[in-house]
């Protein structure tokens, strides 16, 4: 079963609006990461937040982490048409599984209308 | 340009045939991974290698094998392909094997098994 589940599965907004995507996970984690995937391409790393951090910023991206609720959110501010992509959360649960690899969620498809 | 090279980019294969997907990196990263991506299921880990000479099983290892004879190469072999192995396969690397940091992805190999 998937460790991370994103919500919503799909999101359509207008350019300039903010986009919020949520991720829930099941086990203890070392860190949580967000990735972006353009259609037909490989995934690209966006941001990593460690289990002892609550919030992190990178440009127009803001990530929060609530380990008590086992959830994270990715906020993209002032969205652009070029932000159209699928976004995935991924967790490093090696503290529980012993497997040093990321487990990915099923992703949120974001469509930004110009 | 440094990065990850996957080959072939696309392949149609008859069921029962043997197939090896190649992955080569020139970043001297210790850890390498194979994921498959299916619609609605996100990415699932097949096999991984934290360092040359070692490999481990992921979530969905059955029907696949890997080897890691050196740092740069991590081939994935389907001994006898079945239609359920139709998927897009992504190779990824990570600098450190001590903890799971940022992953770097190849552009994927699209495999269709008929």
Backbone of each chain as ProteinMPNN parsed JSONL, in Angstrom:
{"seq_chain_A": "XXXXXXXXXXXXXXXXXXXXXXXXXXXXXXXXXXXXXXXXXXXXXXXXXXXXXXXXXXXXXXXXXXXXXXXXXXXXXXXXXXXXXXXXXXXXXXXXXXXXXXXXXXXXXXXXXX", "coords_chain_A": {"N_chain_A": [[0.838, -1.184, 0.0], [0.334, 2.369, -0.458], [2.547, 4.633, 1.063], [2.409, 7.405, 1.168], [-0.28, 9.612, 0.596], [-1.756, 11.777, -1.647], [-3.757, 14.714, -1.699], [-5.788, 17.144, -3.21], [-6.583, 14.678, -5.822], [-6.61, 15.85, -8.271], [-6.312, 19.205, -9.438], [-7.476, 22.31, -10.483], [-6.729, 25.557, -11.329], [-6.708, 29.19, -11.667], [-4.27, 31.213, -13.275], [-2.089, 33.002, -11.136], [-3.474, 32.491, -8.822], [-3.272, 30.752, -5.627], [-2.014, 27.452, -5.007], [-2.767, 24.595, -3.201], [-1.599, 21.577, -1.962], [-2.021, 18.469, -0.359], [-0.573, 15.959, 1.773], [-0.673, 12.794, 3.202], [0.695, 10.412, 5.455], [1.852, 7.2, 6.763], [3.711, 6.014, 8.56], [6.493, 6.477, 10.905], [8.879, 8.985, 10.053], [12.001, 10.049, 8.55], [12.432, 12.19, 6.856], [10.485, 14.274, 4.646], [9.691, 14.691, 1.264], [9.041, 16.724, -1.621], [8.181, 16.39, -5.013], [8.19, 17.237, -8.483], [6.611, 16.512, -11.602], [6.713, 16.868, -14.943], [4.663, 16.235, -17.803], [5.386, 13.142, -19.242], [8.026, 13.157, -18.471], [10.924, 12.747, -16.274], [10.96, 12.752, -12.616], [11.438, 15.696, -10.649], [13.223, 17.036, -7.996], [11.848, 19.137, -5.481], [11.725, 20.172, -2.784], [12.867, 19.474, 0.529], [11.9, 18.449, 3.734], [12.759, 18.05, 7.041], [12.108, 15.727, 9.74], [12.15, 17.083, 12.151], [11.527, 19.634, 11.541], [9.107, 22.219, 10.945], [8.206, 23.983, 9.043], [9.061, 25.109, 5.771], [10.597, 27.118, 3.272], [10.929, 27.848, -0.207], [11.576, 29.898, -2.638], [8.635, 30.403, -4.419], [7.436, 28.359, -3.114], [6.004, 26.768, -0.307], [6.32, 24.629, 2.34], [4.779, 22.641, 4.785], [4.962, 20.628, 7.739], [3.453, 18.287, 9.792], [4.071, 16.219, 12.156], [2.651, 14.979, 14.155], [0.128, 14.645, 13.129], [0.815, 13.259, 10.957], [1.091, 14.458, 8.382], [1.532, 16.625, 5.535], [1.819, 19.709, 3.738], [1.928, 21.318, 0.564], [2.345, 24.448, -0.68], [1.908, 26.482, -3.422], [2.522, 29.633, -4.352], [1.045, 32.41, -6.117], [0.524, 31.212, -8.73], [1.671, 29.962, -11.936], [1.208, 29.351, -15.454], [3.219, 27.639, -16.222], [3.577, 26.098, -13.998], [1.986, 23.944, -14.223], [1.702, 20.559, -13.793], [2.399, 17.284, -12.389], [2.438, 16.621, -8.921], [4.271, 15.156, -6.342], [4.433, 13.699, -3.114], [6.967, 12.326, -1.039], [8.247, 9.967, 1.202], [10.799, 9.295, 3.558], [11.007, 6.54, 5.185], [12.78, 4.984, 6.541], [13.448, 4.652, 9.172], [11.512, 3.088, 10.231], [11.158, 0.998, 8.377], [13.664, 0.12, 7.686], [14.618, 0.238, 5.191], [16.454, 2.049, 3.027], [15.161, 4.106, 1.175], [12.928, 6.085, -0.818], [9.394, 6.361, -0.424], [6.698, 6.878, -2.503], [3.773, 8.922, -2.98], [0.572, 8.919, -4.709], [0.189, 11.208, -6.148], [-0.702, 14.613, -7.149], [-2.434, 16.125, -9.724], [-1.863, 19.117, -11.152], [-3.378, 21.769, -12.782], [-2.852, 24.779, -14.263], [-4.586, 27.419, -15.368], [-4.134, 29.737, -17.975]], "CA_chain_A": [[0.0, 0.0, 0.0], [1.097, 3.583, -0.564], [2.86, 5.312, 2.311], [1.907, 8.768, 1.095], [-1.462, 9.822, -0.232], [-1.974, 13.187, -1.881], [-5.126, 15.198, -1.807], [-6.68, 16.341, -4.055], [-5.945, 13.951, -6.919], [-6.48, 16.802, -9.373], [-6.606, 20.575, -9.025], [-7.426, 23.247, -11.601], [-6.827, 26.922, -10.821], [-6.346, 30.246, -12.596], [-2.962, 31.82, -13.071], [-2.09, 34.015, -10.088], [-4.039, 31.928, -7.593], [-2.424, 29.827, -4.88], [-2.379, 26.03, -5.088], [-2.385, 23.843, -2.008], [-1.698, 20.127, -2.069], [-1.804, 17.838, 0.927], [-0.015, 14.604, 1.754], [-0.73, 12.08, 4.477], [1.529, 9.22, 5.454], [1.403, 6.258, 7.785], [4.709, 5.575, 9.537], [7.479, 7.48, 11.308], [9.727, 9.363, 8.921], [13.181, 10.888, 8.744], [12.158, 13.419, 6.125], [9.444, 14.221, 3.625], [10.132, 15.473, 0.111], [8.077, 16.977, -2.689], [8.736, 16.315, -6.359], [7.35, 17.683, -9.589], [6.803, 15.748, -12.824], [6.052, 17.322, -16.169], [4.137, 15.12, -18.581], [6.34, 12.396, -20.039], [9.396, 13.387, -18.022], [11.276, 12.235, -14.958], [10.619, 13.605, -11.478], [12.44, 16.673, -10.246], [13.116, 17.355, -6.57], [11.497, 20.524, -5.173], [12.044, 20.622, -1.438], [12.947, 18.43, 1.556], [11.68, 18.945, 5.086], [13.141, 17.009, 7.993], [11.054, 15.417, 10.709], [12.18, 18.041, 13.265], [11.166, 20.953, 11.015], [7.658, 22.409, 10.822], [7.888, 24.763, 7.855], [10.223, 25.431, 4.959], [10.262, 27.931, 2.102], [11.871, 27.906, -1.316], [10.939, 30.714, -3.689], [7.17, 30.471, -4.281], [6.981, 27.129, -2.465], [6.006, 26.694, 1.155], [5.982, 23.28, 2.792], [4.606, 22.438, 6.217], [4.98, 19.234, 8.187], [2.87, 18.039, 11.111], [4.361, 14.802, 12.411], [1.622, 14.42, 15.04], [-0.989, 14.27, 12.257], [1.39, 12.549, 9.819], [0.637, 15.133, 7.179], [2.333, 17.718, 5.002], [1.167, 20.447, 2.657], [2.752, 22.096, -0.354], [1.653, 25.632, -1.178], [2.549, 27.224, -4.501], [1.882, 30.948, -4.404], [1.05, 33.142, -7.388], [0.82, 30.157, -9.705], [1.879, 30.304, -13.34], [0.866, 28.245, -16.356], [4.356, 26.723, -16.24], [3.514, 25.216, -12.822], [1.176, 22.783, -14.581], [2.51, 19.344, -13.65], [1.98, 16.434, -11.272], [3.268, 16.842, -7.744], [4.295, 13.958, -5.51], [5.182, 13.69, -1.867], [7.738, 11.096, -0.852], [8.722, 9.883, 2.573], [11.892, 8.408, 3.943], [10.527, 5.846, 6.372], [13.778, 3.95, 6.847], [13.504, 4.448, 10.618], [10.59, 1.983, 10.51], [11.258, -0.116, 7.425], [15.053, -0.3, 7.501], [14.94, 0.326, 3.775], [16.855, 3.421, 2.743], [14.606, 4.5, -0.116], [11.729, 6.883, -0.678], [8.089, 5.84, -0.819], [5.964, 7.967, -3.143], [2.328, 8.916, -3.062], [0.011, 8.776, -6.058], [0.337, 12.476, -6.84], [-1.756, 15.582, -7.455], [-2.262, 16.744, -11.042], [-2.2, 20.538, -11.094], [-3.552, 22.464, -14.054], [-2.957, 26.219, -14.074], [-5.166, 28.012, -16.575], [-3.596, 31.09, -18.211]], "C_chain_A": [[0.878, 1.241, 0.0], [1.346, 4.162, 0.821], [2.274, 6.703, 2.309], [0.7, 8.853, 0.192], [-1.666, 11.312, -0.38], [-3.457, 13.506, -2.028], [-5.057, 16.677, -2.19], [-5.905, 15.555, -5.109], [-5.719, 14.875, -8.099], [-6.949, 18.168, -8.904], [-6.453, 21.482, -10.233], [-7.666, 24.649, -11.062], [-6.469, 27.9, -11.927], [-4.944, 30.767, -12.26], [-3.06, 32.933, -12.025], [-2.658, 33.526, -8.77], [-3.0, 31.047, -6.894], [-2.942, 28.4, -5.023], [-1.873, 25.322, -3.837], [-2.64, 22.359, -2.224], [-1.327, 19.513, -0.729], [-1.317, 16.407, 0.772], [-0.159, 14.003, 3.138], [0.095, 10.805, 4.358], [1.252, 8.401, 6.703], [2.421, 5.969, 8.88], [5.597, 6.74, 9.968], [8.426, 7.765, 10.147], [10.97, 10.103, 9.387], [12.995, 12.233, 8.052], [11.024, 13.189, 5.151], [9.885, 15.146, 2.497], [8.965, 15.66, -0.856], [8.82, 17.008, -4.018], [7.699, 16.798, -7.356], [7.653, 16.823, -10.807], [6.012, 16.38, -13.956], [5.679, 16.093, -16.994], [5.228, 14.457, -19.412], [7.79, 12.536, -19.612], [9.67, 12.709, -16.696], [10.898, 13.217, -13.86], [11.787, 14.518, -11.141], [12.182, 17.062, -8.799], [12.796, 18.844, -6.384], [12.034, 20.95, -3.812], [12.032, 19.415, -0.497], [12.732, 19.077, 2.906], [11.957, 17.79, 6.047], [12.068, 16.842, 9.064], [11.032, 16.385, 11.891], [11.899, 19.473, 12.811], [9.654, 21.034, 10.839], [7.28, 23.157, 9.546], [9.185, 25.068, 7.11], [9.771, 26.182, 3.717], [11.341, 27.78, 1.043], [11.195, 28.646, -2.452], [9.445, 30.835, -3.452], [6.583, 29.234, -3.594], [7.058, 27.267, -0.949], [5.528, 25.301, 1.549], [5.823, 23.291, 4.303], [4.601, 20.949, 6.525], [4.426, 19.16, 9.594], [3.044, 16.549, 11.405], [3.331, 14.17, 13.342], [0.409, 13.959, 14.24], [-0.51, 13.45, 11.065], [0.888, 13.161, 8.514], [1.57, 16.274, 6.808], [1.497, 18.449, 3.961], [2.215, 21.191, 1.85], [1.893, 23.236, -0.885], [2.51, 26.265, -2.262], [1.82, 28.551, -4.608], [1.995, 31.56, -5.794], [1.361, 32.216, -8.548], [0.913, 30.708, -11.133], [1.489, 29.118, -14.198], [1.977, 27.2, -16.377], [4.406, 25.817, -15.015], [2.657, 23.982, -13.094], [2.042, 21.534, -14.629], [1.82, 18.448, -12.633], [2.97, 16.615, -10.137], [3.134, 15.634, -6.814], [4.992, 14.247, -4.19], [5.867, 12.343, -1.748], [8.308, 11.1, 0.552], [9.883, 8.913, 2.704], [11.481, 7.78, 5.26], [11.513, 4.785, 6.833], [13.892, 3.684, 8.341], [12.588, 3.287, 11.017], [10.865, 0.755, 9.645], [12.672, -0.676, 7.323], [15.506, -0.212, 6.061], [15.243, 1.776, 3.447], [16.436, 3.79, 1.323], [13.337, 5.295, 0.149], [10.493, 6.1, -1.111], [7.25, 7.003, -1.298], [4.468, 7.789, -3.013], [1.881, 8.857, -4.511], [-0.077, 10.097, -6.809], [-0.914, 13.315, -6.964], [-1.454, 16.188, -8.819], [-2.762, 18.178, -10.96], [-2.266, 21.11, -12.5], [-3.734, 23.945, -13.735], [-3.394, 26.842, -15.386], [-4.633, 29.424, -16.779], [-4.692, 32.138, -18.285]], "O_chain_A": [[2.037, 1.182, 0.41], [0.444, 4.176, 1.659], [1.708, 7.148, 3.308], [0.667, 8.227, -0.867], [-1.743, 12.038, 0.61], [-4.269, 12.672, -2.426], [-4.32, 17.42, -1.542], [-4.7, 15.749, -5.267], [-4.754, 14.712, -8.845], [-7.86, 18.281, -8.084], [-5.438, 21.439, -10.927], [-8.681, 24.906, -10.415], [-5.989, 27.504, -12.989], [-4.513, 30.754, -11.107], [-4.012, 33.714, -12.033], [-2.357, 34.085, -7.715], [-1.994, 30.652, -7.484], [-4.145, 28.169, -5.145], [-0.705, 25.438, -3.466], [-3.732, 21.941, -2.61], [-0.419, 19.991, -0.048], [-1.605, 15.736, -0.218], [0.193, 14.633, 4.135], [0.177, 10.2, 3.289], [0.519, 8.833, 7.593], [2.035, 5.705, 10.019], [5.466, 7.852, 9.457], [8.732, 6.874, 9.354], [10.996, 10.701, 10.463], [13.355, 13.279, 8.592], [10.651, 12.051, 4.867], [10.388, 16.243, 2.74], [8.032, 14.858, -0.895], [9.913, 17.562, -4.139], [6.495, 16.767, -7.099], [8.802, 16.442, -11.032], [4.782, 16.417, -13.921], [6.313, 15.043, -16.885], [5.913, 15.12, -20.191], [8.69, 12.082, -20.319], [8.765, 12.161, -16.067], [10.559, 14.368, -14.133], [12.954, 14.167, -11.321], [11.053, 17.379, -8.424], [13.39, 19.702, -7.038], [12.717, 21.968, -3.7], [11.283, 18.46, -0.703], [13.305, 20.126, 3.199], [11.44, 16.687, 5.871], [11.227, 17.719, 9.26], [10.011, 16.504, 12.567], [12.017, 20.412, 13.598], [9.0, 20.017, 10.608], [6.176, 22.993, 9.027], [10.244, 25.256, 7.708], [8.699, 25.917, 3.174], [12.519, 27.606, 1.358], [10.343, 28.092, -3.147], [9.023, 31.317, -2.4], [5.363, 29.09, -3.51], [8.019, 27.798, -0.391], [4.456, 24.86, 1.133], [6.635, 23.88, 5.016], [4.275, 20.123, 5.672], [4.873, 19.882, 10.485], [2.252, 15.723, 10.952], [3.153, 12.952, 13.324], [-0.263, 13.001, 14.621], [-1.317, 12.995, 10.255], [0.333, 12.471, 7.658], [2.295, 16.812, 7.646], [0.578, 17.876, 3.374], [3.24, 21.631, 2.372], [0.836, 23.004, -1.471], [3.689, 26.55, -2.051], [0.63, 28.587, -4.922], [2.923, 31.263, -6.547], [2.343, 32.41, -9.264], [0.336, 31.739, -11.479], [1.446, 27.989, -13.709], [1.707, 26.009, -16.532], [5.189, 24.867, -14.984], [2.613, 23.069, -12.269], [2.994, 21.455, -15.404], [0.782, 18.81, -12.08], [4.175, 16.744, -10.354], [2.032, 15.159, -6.54], [6.005, 14.945, -4.145], [5.399, 11.343, -2.293], [8.795, 12.124, 1.03], [9.935, 7.869, 2.055], [11.589, 8.399, 6.319], [11.119, 3.795, 7.45], [14.37, 2.625, 8.749], [12.841, 2.592, 12.001], [10.812, -0.379, 10.121], [12.856, -1.824, 6.919], [16.646, -0.547, 5.74], [14.374, 2.638, 3.579], [17.247, 3.786, 0.397], [12.742, 5.186, 1.221], [10.541, 5.289, -2.036], [7.101, 8.002, -0.593], [3.957, 6.671, -2.945], [2.7, 8.757, -5.425], [-0.39, 10.103, -8.0], [-2.035, 12.809, -6.896], [-0.359, 16.701, -9.05], [-3.946, 18.42, -10.727], [-1.341, 20.959, -13.297], [-4.663, 24.32, -13.019], [-2.673, 26.8, -16.383], [-4.673, 30.233, -15.852], [-4.405, 33.319, -18.478]]}, "seq_chain_B": "XXXXXXXXXXXXXXXXXXXXXXXXXXXXXXXXXXXXXXXXXXXXXXXXXXXXXXXXXXXXXXXXXXXXXXXXXXXXXXXXXXXXXXXXXXXXXXXXXXXXXXXXXXXXXXXXXX", "coords_chain_B": {"N_chain_B": [[26.656, 16.482, -20.578], [26.12, 16.02, -17.189], [24.462, 13.308, -15.546], [21.694, 11.007, -15.548], [21.305, 8.234, -17.537], [18.945, 6.441, -19.269], [18.068, 3.449, -20.981], [16.275, 1.229, -23.144], [14.398, 4.097, -24.418], [11.869, 3.545, -25.055], [9.981, 0.567, -25.52], [8.514, -2.225, -27.077], [7.418, -5.366, -26.204], [7.218, -8.9, -26.49], [5.269, -11.116, -24.521], [6.885, -13.273, -22.204], [9.43, -12.911, -23.141], [12.837, -12.01, -22.436], [14.145, -9.101, -20.897], [16.295, -6.341, -20.527], [16.588, -3.371, -18.83], [18.508, -0.51, -19.039], [20.556, 1.506, -16.934], [22.586, 4.202, -16.374], [24.8, 6.254, -14.588], [26.625, 9.311, -14.155], [27.369, 10.729, -11.991], [28.574, 9.779, -9.791], [27.099, 8.902, -7.636], [26.194, 7.184, -4.634], [23.867, 5.633, -4.066], [21.312, 3.864, -5.833], [18.213, 3.418, -7.603], [15.277, 1.65, -8.707], [12.152, 2.413, -9.947], [8.711, 1.81, -10.731], [6.12, 3.326, -12.602], [2.742, 3.616, -12.596], [-0.487, 4.462, -13.84], [-2.439, 6.223, -11.559], [-1.331, 4.926, -9.43], [1.003, 6.024, -8.614], [4.532, 6.086, -7.924], [6.281, 3.078, -7.498], [8.591, 1.26, -5.602], [10.965, -0.945, -6.91], [13.528, -2.33, -6.844], [16.56, -1.594, -5.031], [19.804, -0.089, -4.473], [22.172, 0.552, -2.156], [24.87, 0.906, -2.262], [27.693, 0.153, -4.375], [27.821, -3.283, -5.184], [25.896, -4.142, -3.412], [22.415, -4.95, -3.044], [18.85, -4.46, -2.688], [15.467, -5.453, -1.929], [12.474, -3.869, -3.033], [9.126, -2.579, -2.824], [7.731, -3.972, -4.815], [9.166, -6.386, -5.978], [8.935, -8.826, -7.333], [9.504, -10.818, -10.199], [11.465, -9.274, -11.226], [14.988, -8.528, -11.454], [18.13, -7.265, -10.266], [21.464, -5.906, -10.563], [24.553, -4.698, -9.217], [27.33, -4.065, -10.122], [29.213, -2.089, -10.304], [29.779, 1.417, -9.474], [28.444, 3.056, -11.325], [26.506, 1.751, -12.929], [23.281, 0.222, -13.109], [21.477, -2.128, -13.937], [18.196, -3.327, -14.763], [16.469, -6.306, -14.888], [13.999, -8.15, -16.577], [13.08, -11.32, -16.352], [11.247, -12.998, -17.639], [8.984, -11.563, -19.331], [5.733, -10.249, -18.448], [2.328, -9.214, -19.193], [1.427, -7.541, -17.084], [3.635, -6.15, -16.351], [3.839, -4.039, -17.965], [4.575, -0.7, -18.081], [5.92, 2.48, -16.961], [9.274, 2.872, -16.393], [11.477, 4.109, -14.008], [14.74, 5.107, -13.294], [16.711, 6.109, -10.542], [18.937, 8.145, -8.579], [20.881, 8.752, -5.587], [22.898, 10.84, -3.608], [23.955, 10.025, -1.089], [24.243, 7.054, 0.843], [23.708, 6.853, 3.416], [21.518, 8.184, 4.414], [18.249, 8.952, 3.146], [18.298, 11.264, 0.914], [17.797, 13.88, -1.463], [16.496, 12.671, -4.52], [17.617, 11.962, -7.815], [16.334, 11.753, -11.015], [16.14, 9.659, -13.941], [14.934, 9.924, -17.366], [13.117, 7.99, -17.899], [11.872, 4.749, -18.985], [9.684, 3.484, -21.23], [7.76, 0.689, -21.212], [6.068, -1.785, -22.953], [4.304, -4.704, -22.687], [3.168, -7.296, -24.561]], "CA_chain_B": [[25.864, 16.915, -19.425], [26.077, 14.978, -16.173], [23.109, 12.898, -15.219], [21.299, 9.61, -15.574], [20.886, 7.796, -18.86], [18.183, 5.208, -19.309], [17.863, 2.915, -22.319], [15.778, 2.112, -24.196], [13.386, 5.058, -23.981], [10.583, 2.911, -25.273], [10.148, -0.774, -26.054], [7.381, -3.139, -27.09], [8.017, -6.671, -25.948], [6.293, -10.022, -26.412], [5.26, -11.821, -23.24], [7.791, -14.406, -22.136], [10.783, -12.521, -23.534], [13.729, -11.428, -21.442], [14.433, -7.698, -21.222], [17.1, -5.6, -19.564], [16.56, -1.91, -18.905], [19.82, -0.042, -18.599], [20.648, 2.786, -16.236], [23.968, 4.602, -16.147], [24.931, 7.6, -14.029], [27.991, 9.818, -14.142], [27.454, 11.66, -10.865], [29.264, 9.057, -8.725], [26.218, 8.738, -6.486], [26.289, 5.851, -4.039], [22.621, 4.865, -4.063], [20.526, 3.832, -7.063], [16.874, 2.868, -7.377], [14.361, 1.438, -9.822], [10.734, 2.564, -9.655], [7.765, 1.748, -11.84], [5.031, 4.281, -12.449], [1.497, 3.209, -13.237], [-1.518, 5.479, -13.659], [-3.239, 6.109, -10.35], [-0.611, 4.244, -8.353], [2.241, 6.713, -8.288], [5.759, 5.336, -8.154], [6.514, 1.991, -6.551], [9.988, 0.847, -5.608], [11.167, -2.334, -7.328], [14.772, -2.728, -6.185], [17.451, -0.487, -4.784], [21.18, -0.434, -4.119], [22.725, 1.648, -1.374], [26.259, 1.087, -2.672], [28.112, -0.885, -5.318], [27.985, -4.614, -4.595], [24.751, -4.503, -2.567], [21.091, -4.644, -3.572], [17.769, -4.776, -1.777], [14.142, -5.532, -2.543], [11.524, -2.826, -2.726], [7.738, -2.981, -2.593], [7.223, -4.864, -5.862], [10.352, -6.959, -6.618], [8.722, -10.095, -8.022], [9.614, -10.784, -11.657], [12.571, -8.376, -11.589], [16.262, -8.699, -10.773], [19.081, -6.182, -10.499], [22.847, -6.123, -10.161], [25.283, -3.43, -9.046], [28.737, -4.478, -10.194], [30.041, -0.905, -10.128], [29.021, 2.586, -9.009], [27.736, 3.791, -12.364], [25.495, 1.009, -13.681], [22.294, -0.492, -12.29], [20.502, -2.684, -14.873], [17.0, -4.013, -14.273], [16.15, -7.385, -15.807], [12.759, -8.898, -16.51], [13.514, -12.614, -16.876], [10.209, -13.494, -18.536], [8.033, -10.456, -19.203], [4.289, -10.5, -18.451], [1.625, -7.958, -19.497], [1.305, -6.664, -15.91], [4.866, -5.374, -16.229], [3.689, -2.845, -18.798], [4.704, 0.414, -17.151], [7.06, 3.365, -17.205], [10.289, 2.547, -15.402], [12.388, 5.214, -13.726], [15.94, 4.902, -12.509], [17.025, 7.298, -9.763], [20.151, 8.052, -7.763], [20.986, 9.627, -4.425], [24.316, 10.993, -3.27], [24.378, 9.333, 0.112], [23.551, 5.831, 1.216], [23.49, 6.889, 4.867], [20.122, 8.567, 4.61], [17.632, 9.138, 1.827], [18.126, 12.664, 0.567], [17.219, 14.18, -2.774], [16.676, 11.727, -5.614], [17.753, 12.461, -9.182], [15.665, 10.766, -11.859], [16.274, 9.597, -15.377], [13.752, 10.324, -18.107], [12.179, 6.881, -17.939], [11.785, 3.779, -20.085], [8.29, 3.036, -21.358], [7.76, -0.709, -21.631], [4.765, -2.4, -23.224], [4.408, -6.159, -22.842], [1.952, -7.773, -25.238]], "C_chain_B": [[25.765, 15.758, -18.453], [24.645, 14.584, -15.912], [22.923, 11.408, -15.288], [20.786, 9.289, -16.968], [20.169, 6.474, -18.748], [18.012, 4.771, -20.756], [17.199, 1.541, -22.218], [14.768, 3.108, -23.645], [12.005, 4.46, -24.113], [10.802, 1.541, -25.912], [8.824, -1.517, -26.005], [7.945, -4.55, -27.099], [6.937, -7.744, -25.92], [6.398, -10.687, -25.044], [6.169, -13.045, -23.307], [9.23, -14.073, -22.507], [11.542, -11.932, -22.353], [14.082, -10.006, -21.861], [15.288, -7.085, -20.134], [16.998, -4.111, -19.843], [17.868, -1.407, -18.304], [19.711, 1.314, -17.918], [22.108, 3.06, -15.928], [23.988, 6.025, -15.624], [26.402, 8.013, -14.039], [28.207, 10.812, -13.014], [28.169, 11.049, -9.669], [28.428, 8.965, -7.449], [26.27, 7.315, -5.968], [25.029, 5.023, -4.261], [21.902, 4.976, -5.405], [19.245, 3.053, -6.828], [16.182, 2.618, -8.71], [12.929, 1.547, -9.3], [9.935, 2.267, -10.921], [6.619, 2.707, -11.546], [3.842, 3.825, -13.269], [0.422, 4.228, -12.895], [-2.311, 5.21, -12.393], [-2.525, 5.463, -9.185], [0.677, 4.944, -7.975], [3.451, 5.878, -8.641], [5.902, 4.265, -7.079], [7.932, 1.474, -6.722], [10.107, -0.632, -5.948], [12.372, -2.926, -6.601], [15.612, -1.478, -5.957], [18.841, -1.012, -4.446], [21.782, 0.752, -3.384], [24.191, 1.912, -1.713], [26.629, -0.051, -3.612], [28.342, -2.202, -4.576], [26.843, -5.059, -3.72], [23.455, -4.13, -3.26], [20.047, -5.024, -2.533], [16.447, -4.775, -2.501], [13.275, -4.378, -2.089], [10.142, -3.388, -2.474], [7.271, -4.05, -3.563], [8.373, -5.532, -6.625], [10.109, -8.185, -7.493], [8.739, -9.935, -9.535], [10.753, -9.921, -12.153], [13.836, -8.777, -10.827], [17.185, -7.55, -11.141], [20.476, -6.661, -10.124], [23.517, -4.771, -10.039], [26.772, -3.772, -8.962], [29.683, -3.31, -9.985], [29.156, 0.273, -9.736], [28.065, 3.114, -10.056], [26.534, 3.067, -12.961], [24.567, 0.213, -12.763], [21.214, -1.037, -13.224], [19.369, -3.418, -14.168], [16.595, -5.055, -15.307], [14.799, -7.996, -15.506], [13.069, -10.256, -17.154], [12.535, -13.173, -17.896], [9.03, -12.533, -18.419], [6.58, -10.92, -19.259], [3.569, -9.174, -18.684], [1.495, -7.005, -18.306], [2.578, -5.85, -15.648], [4.902, -4.213, -17.229], [3.643, -1.632, -17.885], [5.765, 1.378, -17.681], [8.035, 3.154, -16.053], [11.265, 3.716, -15.25], [13.547, 4.727, -12.864], [16.23, 6.211, -11.774], [18.299, 7.055, -8.968], [20.051, 9.005, -6.584], [22.445, 9.67, -4.0], [24.739, 10.064, -2.156], [23.604, 8.044, 0.294], [23.245, 5.817, 2.709], [22.061, 7.311, 5.207], [19.553, 8.938, 3.25], [17.372, 10.611, 1.597], [17.482, 12.801, -0.8], [17.526, 13.086, -3.779], [16.77, 12.479, -6.938], [17.216, 11.365, -10.094], [16.126, 10.841, -13.305], [14.952, 9.95, -16.039], [12.759, 9.177, -18.319], [12.303, 5.996, -19.163], [10.356, 3.262, -20.115], [8.286, 1.645, -21.954], [6.334, -1.203, -21.805], [4.978, -3.88, -23.476], [3.09, -6.682, -23.404], [1.76, -9.28, -25.058]], "O_chain_B": [[25.377, 14.651, -18.828], [23.727, 15.395, -16.033], [23.867, 10.638, -15.111], [19.934, 9.996, -17.506], [20.702, 5.505, -18.206], [17.834, 5.6, -21.648], [17.516, 0.768, -21.314], [14.328, 2.966, -22.504], [11.084, 4.819, -23.379], [11.696, 1.371, -26.741], [8.1, -1.447, -25.012], [8.826, -4.883, -27.891], [5.854, -7.517, -25.381], [7.487, -10.804, -24.482], [6.221, -13.752, -24.314], [10.144, -14.849, -22.227], [10.95, -11.425, -21.4], [14.293, -9.738, -23.044], [15.032, -7.289, -18.947], [17.285, -3.65, -20.948], [18.276, -1.818, -17.218], [18.885, 2.15, -18.282], [22.784, 2.247, -15.297], [23.289, 6.897, -16.139], [27.3, 7.176, -13.944], [29.118, 11.638, -13.07], [28.355, 11.713, -8.648], [28.96, 8.952, -6.339], [26.375, 6.361, -6.739], [25.112, 3.844, -4.604], [21.884, 6.036, -6.031], [19.183, 2.159, -5.985], [16.461, 3.283, -9.708], [12.545, 0.871, -8.345], [10.423, 2.449, -12.036], [6.206, 2.876, -10.399], [3.932, 3.67, -14.487], [0.415, 4.792, -11.801], [-2.798, 4.1, -12.18], [-3.045, 5.448, -8.07], [1.381, 4.479, -7.078], [3.4, 5.054, -9.555], [5.672, 4.52, -5.897], [8.408, 1.276, -7.84], [9.435, -1.471, -5.349], [12.251, -3.891, -5.846], [15.408, -0.447, -6.597], [19.034, -2.197, -4.174], [21.887, 1.843, -3.945], [24.697, 3.01, -1.481], [25.965, -1.087, -3.643], [28.957, -2.243, -3.51], [26.795, -6.219, -3.313], [23.386, -3.129, -3.973], [20.315, -5.804, -1.619], [16.312, -4.169, -3.564], [13.32, -3.957, -0.933], [9.985, -4.506, -1.984], [6.504, -4.937, -3.189], [8.539, -5.268, -7.816], [10.962, -8.551, -8.301], [8.088, -9.049, -10.089], [10.993, -9.836, -13.357], [13.77, -9.295, -9.712], [17.039, -6.937, -12.199], [20.643, -7.682, -9.458], [23.102, -3.805, -10.68], [27.377, -3.767, -7.89], [30.818, -3.495, -9.544], [27.934, 0.146, -9.672], [26.976, 3.577, -9.715], [25.62, 3.724, -13.459], [25.002, -0.386, -11.78], [20.13, -0.458, -13.297], [19.56, -4.043, -13.125], [16.4, -4.724, -16.477], [14.48, -8.32, -14.362], [13.295, -10.333, -18.362], [12.942, -13.754, -18.902], [8.188, -12.666, -17.53], [6.23, -11.84, -19.998], [4.131, -8.115, -18.406], [1.456, -5.789, -18.495], [2.577, -4.954, -14.804], [5.898, -3.495, -17.315], [2.777, -1.537, -17.015], [6.413, 1.127, -18.697], [7.661, 3.246, -14.884], [11.8, 4.235, -16.229], [13.364, 4.041, -11.858], [16.018, 7.293, -12.32], [18.687, 5.914, -8.717], [19.247, 9.937, -6.58], [23.141, 8.655, -4.031], [25.763, 9.389, -2.259], [22.43, 7.963, -0.068], [22.605, 4.893, 3.212], [21.48, 6.836, 6.182], [20.302, 9.207, 2.31], [16.351, 11.146, 2.029], [16.716, 11.939, -1.231], [18.663, 12.626, -3.886], [16.099, 13.488, -7.151], [17.59, 10.198, -9.968], [16.454, 11.907, -13.827], [13.966, 10.24, -15.361], [11.675, 9.388, -18.863], [12.766, 6.418, -20.222], [9.877, 2.674, -19.146], [8.755, 1.441, -23.074], [5.5, -1.057, -20.911], [5.736, -4.268, -24.365], [2.033, -6.525, -22.792], [0.789, -9.843, -25.563]]}, "name": "protein", "num_of_chains": 2, "seq": "XXXXXXXXXXXXXXXXXXXXXXXXXXXXXXXXXXXXXXXXXXXXXXXXXXXXXXXXXXXXXXXXXXXXXXXXXXXXXXXXXXXXXXXXXXXXXXXXXXXXXXXXXXXXXXXXXXXXXXXXXXXXXXXXXXXXXXXXXXXXXXXXXXXXXXXXXXXXXXXXXXXXXXXXXXXXXXXXXXXXXXXXXXXXXXXXXXXXXXXXXXXXXXXXXXXXXXXXXXXXXXXXXXXX"}
